[in-house]
């Protein structure tokens, strides 16, 4: 009986030895699995973060492009309407009502659209672009000043050639400022 007990003790001892090694193996496997899961989750997190950053950058670029396109269109429309206002204002055959109709129906809405477009572009432009926008704004103000000055006075006693030349020079400066801005915008990584 003593031998049976010894054999039983040997079996129990061997069982206990196996149990810690089995437990260690199970813990090691669980640890490896957890680390693999953590690594996968971390990689997925950073990949999602990069994707969100890229999507946000793409949205900002889309907003900028839309604002710049609107600005270019509004500036061109403003030049057209200012030119028409000046033409109507300096034409002695046009009545004050025709001048007023051109002012209120063409120039004023174009001026409002340009102001809105410059403001929108200013909100989304980088600092360098804001300097160009200030130049566009200043030169547009000069174009408007020249166009509306003759609207109020009428064509009497005006040197039309001189007024046209001065206006053309102001328009040229405004469009050059717009071109400078658009060139800088095209160089940006949109």
Secondary structure as GFF3:
##gff-version 3
##sequence-region A 1 190
A	DSSP	alpha_helix	2	90	.	.	.	ID=ss1
A	DSSP	alpha_helix	96	102	.	.	.	ID=ss2
A	DSSP	pi_helix	103	107	.	.	.	ID=ss3
A	DSSP	alpha_helix	108	124	.	.	.	ID=ss4
A	DSSP	alpha_helix	127	153	.	.	.	ID=ss5
A	DSSP	alpha_helix	160	187	.	.	.	ID=ss6
###
